[in-house]
Amino acid sequence: MDELTKLIVDKTGISEAHARLAVETVLGFLKTKLPAPLAGQLDSIIAGGGSAAGGLDLGSVGNALGGLLGKK
């Protein structure tokens, strides 16, 4: 989660506390929308820096999410 929080701080310029809150909010939302097996793996993926997802690149995920939200 620290890596994702830092990415958000770097890309948006918001404080670390606000970035962490944003990460926690999005994770909570995703957990309610994803099927239970996937939702249960989110914490492992975030805590492991992506290693639990076979080397998931959180930077790429952040960029993709930014694109979905209208940021280029």
TITORZA-988611 format. One record per residue: x, z, y of N, C-alpha, C in turn; residue in three letters; residue number from 1. Coordinates in Angstrom, 3 decimals, decimal comma, always signed. Atoms other than C-alpha are relative to their C-alpha. Layout:
N
X | Z | Y | X | Z | Y | X | Z | Y | ALA | NUM
...
***
This chain:
72
+0,824 | +0,000 | -1,183 | +0,000 | +0,000 | +0,000 | +0,872 | +0,000 | +1,251 | MET | 1
-0,892 | -0,039 | -1,157 | +2,930 | +0,623 | +2,318 | +0,422 | -1,404 | +0,422 | ASP | 2
-0,420 | +1,365 | -0,308 | +4,023 | -3,004 | +2,061 | -1,123 | -0,754 | +0,718 | GLU | 3
+1,138 | +0,660 | -0,625 | +0,548 | -4,269 | +2,923 | -0,260 | +0,576 | +1,394 | LEU | 4
+0,181 | -0,641 | -1,302 | +0,228 | -1,750 | +5,764 | +1,021 | -0,534 | +0,995 | THR | 5
-1,059 | +0,511 | -0,874 | +3,570 | -2,892 | +7,201 | -0,272 | -1,452 | +0,389 | LYS | 6
+0,322 | +1,394 | -0,285 | +2,507 | -6,523 | +6,922 | -1,076 | -0,097 | +1,090 | LEU | 7
+1,076 | +0,001 | -0,992 | -0,645 | -5,779 | +8,901 | +0,525 | +0,428 | +1,363 | ILE | 8
-0,604 | -0,445 | -1,264 | +1,326 | -3,873 | +11,558 | +0,814 | -1,137 | +0,618 | VAL | 9
-0,855 | +1,084 | -0,499 | +3,815 | -6,749 | +11,845 | -0,810 | -1,184 | +0,525 | ASP | 10
+0,778 | +1,191 | -0,371 | +1,155 | -9,457 | +12,050 | -0,969 | +0,265 | +1,146 | LYS | 11
+1,029 | -0,269 | -1,004 | -1,309 | -7,693 | +14,332 | +0,482 | +0,852 | +1,170 | THR | 12
-0,487 | -0,881 | -1,056 | +0,698 | -5,164 | +16,328 | -0,787 | +1,293 | +0,138 | GLY | 13
+0,745 | -1,258 | -0,075 | -1,779 | -2,368 | +15,619 | +0,856 | +1,132 | -0,553 | ILE | 14
-0,769 | -1,149 | +0,460 | -0,553 | +1,132 | +14,852 | -0,036 | +0,087 | -1,525 | SER | 15
-0,050 | -0,180 | +1,456 | +0,434 | +2,099 | +11,320 | -1,236 | +0,750 | -0,494 | GLU | 16
+1,186 | -0,759 | +0,412 | -2,444 | +4,590 | +11,170 | -1,232 | -0,906 | -0,074 | ALA | 17
+1,138 | +0,917 | +0,011 | -4,967 | +1,886 | +12,068 | +0,144 | -1,036 | -1,118 | HIS | 18
-0,231 | +0,966 | +1,075 | -3,376 | -0,575 | +9,639 | -0,314 | +0,628 | -1,360 | ALA | 19
+0,280 | -0,693 | +1,262 | -3,561 | +1,993 | +6,823 | -1,515 | +0,167 | -0,180 | ARG | 20
+1,449 | -0,124 | +0,064 | -7,213 | +2,616 | +7,652 | -0,641 | -1,344 | -0,361 | LEU | 21
+0,516 | +1,335 | +0,313 | -7,841 | -1,134 | +7,544 | +0,202 | -0,323 | -1,479 | ALA | 22
-0,281 | +0,252 | +1,419 | -6,175 | -1,408 | +4,117 | -0,959 | +0,806 | -0,877 | VAL | 23
+0,892 | -0,852 | +0,791 | -8,181 | +1,521 | +2,761 | -1,443 | -0,484 | +0,073 | GLU | 24
+1,361 | +0,504 | -0,166 | -11,401 | +0,069 | +4,171 | -0,220 | -1,261 | -0,827 | THR | 25
+0,127 | +1,246 | +0,757 | -10,803 | -3,366 | +2,657 | +0,042 | +0,281 | -1,505 | VAL | 26
-0,064 | -0,336 | +1,433 | -9,797 | -1,884 | -0,714 | -1,303 | +0,625 | -0,473 | LEU | 27
+1,272 | -0,621 | +0,363 | -12,922 | +0,260 | -0,757 | -1,109 | -1,031 | -0,107 | GLY | 28
+1,001 | +1,065 | +0,022 | -15,052 | -2,766 | +0,046 | +0,170 | -0,870 | -1,242 | PHE | 29
-0,249 | +0,852 | +1,163 | -13,392 | -4,902 | -2,627 | -0,390 | +0,685 | -1,306 | LEU | 30
+0,339 | -0,746 | +1,215 | -13,865 | -2,183 | -5,229 | -1,499 | -0,003 | -0,257 | LYS | 31
+1,451 | +0,028 | +0,191 | -17,607 | -2,282 | -4,624 | -0,503 | -1,397 | -0,353 | THR | 32
+0,433 | +1,376 | +0,209 | -17,775 | -6,083 | -4,891 | +0,568 | -0,646 | -1,262 | LYS | 33
-0,643 | +0,595 | +1,174 | -15,409 | -6,857 | -7,779 | -0,565 | +0,586 | -1,293 | LEU | 34
+0,370 | -0,562 | +1,298 | -16,237 | -6,475 | -11,455 | +0,871 | +1,233 | -0,293 | PRO | 35
-0,677 | -1,282 | +0,248 | -15,258 | -2,998 | -12,696 | +1,435 | -0,145 | -0,517 | ALA | 36
-1,389 | +0,094 | +0,480 | -12,162 | -4,117 | -14,666 | +0,991 | -0,417 | +1,086 | PRO | 37
-0,886 | +0,422 | -1,087 | -10,693 | -5,855 | -11,621 | +0,107 | +1,068 | +1,073 | LEU | 38
-0,008 | -1,048 | -1,022 | -11,700 | -3,134 | -9,204 | +0,918 | +1,145 | -0,409 | ALA | 39
-0,842 | -1,078 | +0,490 | -9,928 | -0,583 | -11,382 | +1,481 | -0,304 | +0,088 | GLY | 40
-1,410 | +0,386 | -0,062 | -6,677 | -2,546 | -11,156 | +0,534 | -0,075 | +1,429 | GLN | 41
-0,449 | +0,115 | -1,390 | -6,568 | -2,693 | -7,356 | +1,022 | +1,068 | +0,384 | LEU | 42
-0,933 | -1,073 | -0,356 | -4,885 | +0,682 | -6,966 | +1,357 | -0,223 | -0,649 | ASP | 43
-1,265 | +0,263 | +0,686 | -2,253 | -0,253 | -9,545 | +0,773 | -1,126 | +0,674 | SER | 44
-0,643 | +1,134 | -0,658 | -1,549 | -3,548 | -7,821 | +0,597 | +0,426 | +1,332 | ILE | 45
-0,467 | -0,426 | -1,318 | -1,254 | -1,976 | -4,384 | +1,134 | +1,010 | -0,128 | ILE | 46
-1,028 | -1,036 | +0,168 | +0,755 | +1,043 | -5,565 | +1,298 | -0,583 | -0,526 | ALA | 47
-1,192 | +0,599 | +0,592 | +3,137 | -1,166 | -7,514 | +0,599 | -1,107 | +0,821 | GLY | 48
-0,533 | +1,073 | -0,833 | +3,796 | -3,542 | -4,657 | -0,291 | -1,369 | -0,569 | GLY | 49
+0,370 | +1,280 | +0,562 | +2,127 | -6,264 | -6,652 | +0,508 | -0,218 | -1,402 | GLY | 50
-0,580 | +0,236 | +1,313 | +4,111 | -5,856 | -9,865 | -1,026 | +0,067 | -1,118 | SER | 51
+1,034 | -0,102 | +1,030 | +0,988 | -4,913 | -11,827 | -0,779 | -1,295 | -0,131 | ALA | 52
+0,719 | +1,266 | +0,039 | -0,405 | -8,349 | -11,007 | +0,945 | -1,140 | -0,348 | ALA | 53
-0,926 | +1,051 | +0,384 | +2,543 | -10,225 | -12,450 | +0,785 | -0,556 | +1,166 | GLY | 54
-0,811 | +0,436 | -1,126 | +4,536 | -10,367 | -9,242 | -0,808 | -0,548 | +1,164 | GLY | 55
+0,849 | +0,429 | -1,098 | +1,700 | -10,873 | -6,808 | +0,729 | +0,187 | +1,317 | LEU | 56
-0,667 | -0,049 | -1,300 | +3,135 | -11,673 | -3,392 | -1,002 | +0,451 | +1,054 | ASP | 57
+0,951 | -0,548 | -0,961 | +1,297 | -9,434 | -0,941 | +0,054 | -0,727 | +1,338 | LEU | 58
-0,087 | +0,768 | -1,233 | +2,580 | -11,480 | +1,969 | -0,888 | -1,226 | -0,055 | GLY | 59
+0,858 | +1,173 | +0,172 | +0,851 | -14,560 | +0,607 | -1,467 | +0,391 | +0,012 | SER | 60
+1,376 | -0,489 | +0,006 | -2,291 | -12,562 | -0,015 | -0,440 | +0,304 | +1,424 | VAL | 61
+0,322 | -0,327 | -1,390 | -2,205 | -11,264 | +3,549 | -0,224 | -1,250 | +0,835 | GLY | 62
+0,169 | +1,251 | -0,739 | -1,746 | -14,774 | +4,920 | -1,300 | -0,691 | -0,381 | ASN | 63
+1,246 | +0,628 | +0,459 | -4,610 | -16,084 | +2,788 | -1,207 | +0,723 | +0,581 | ALA | 64
+1,108 | -0,765 | -0,567 | -6,881 | -13,274 | +3,933 | -0,117 | -0,249 | +1,501 | LEU | 65
+0,022 | +0,303 | -1,430 | -5,880 | -13,934 | +7,516 | -0,650 | -1,351 | +0,263 | GLY | 66
+0,626 | +1,315 | -0,129 | -6,860 | -17,576 | +7,049 | -1,495 | +0,060 | -0,213 | GLY | 67
+1,427 | -0,143 | +0,257 | -10,205 | -16,559 | +5,630 | -0,717 | +0,645 | +1,174 | LEU | 68
+0,600 | -0,703 | -1,119 | -10,804 | -14,360 | +8,645 | +0,191 | -0,720 | +1,330 | LEU | 69
-0,108 | +0,812 | -1,200 | -9,974 | -17,119 | +11,098 | +1,325 | +0,067 | +0,704 | GLY | 70
-1,311 | -0,067 | -0,636 | -6,367 | -16,250 | +11,917 | +0,881 | -1,076 | -0,600 | LYS | 71
-0,857 | +1,099 | +0,471 | -3,911 | -19,137 | +11,680 | +1,423 | +0,450 | -0,118 | LYS | 72
***
